[in-house]
């Protein structure tokens, strides 16, 4: 479930600057009285809001199907509080990482395709950590989760 907020926004954010530069649609934006930070935050929100809506919708559908079709033992595992909290907490953090990395790459790239590929590639470090936790190479603990959340939040804010 955490793949959606990592890969999809990276591809969309990577298009955000270089794609509009190629199409010539950035020129009207340059004459509007906004600061560069406002411009980038607007680009990030344009990708973040639909990403979170889609990710939470799919997660809600998954939970609904699990509630209806899963056996009681499996359903109790799916609805365990820590799993729900991890999904709710890390979805916006991973999406933020992907979006900011994609926008940074898009601002420096000259080709849309290259920007999207590099943006997707920049999403792999957080996904590698999630995969290592899934395969029990890294033991998930509360301290580790809080540390990763704090790191992702710091990167997103910077």
C-alpha positions, 0 to 999 in steps of 0.5 A: 500500500505504501508504493502508491504515495512513493511512485505516483507522485514522483512521476507527476511531480517530475513533470511539473516544471520541465513539462510545462517548460517544454509546452511553453505554459510556464510563461504566464506564471512568470508574470504573476506576482508570486514568489518562487516558494509559493509556486513550488508549494502550489505545484507540490499541493497539486500533486499531494492532494490527489495522491493522498485521496487515491492512496487513502481511497484504495486503502479504505477499499482494501479495509472494506474488502478485508472486513467483508471477506477475510476470516476473523483471524486475518481480519483482526491482523489487518485492523491492528492499530499499528498497521493502520497508524503506519499507513495513515502516518507514513503515506503523506510523509512518503508522498512528500519525499517523492514530490519534493524530489520529483520537483527538484529533479524537474526544475533541473532537467531538460527532458520530461522522460528523464525527469520522470525516470530520475524522479521514480528512481529517487523514490527507491530509498524509502521503499527499500527501507519498507521492503527491508522491514517487510522481509524482517531484515530490519526489525520494526520498532517504535523508536525506528518508526519515530526516527524514520517519521522524523527524518522524512518530516525534516526532509519534507519541511526542508 
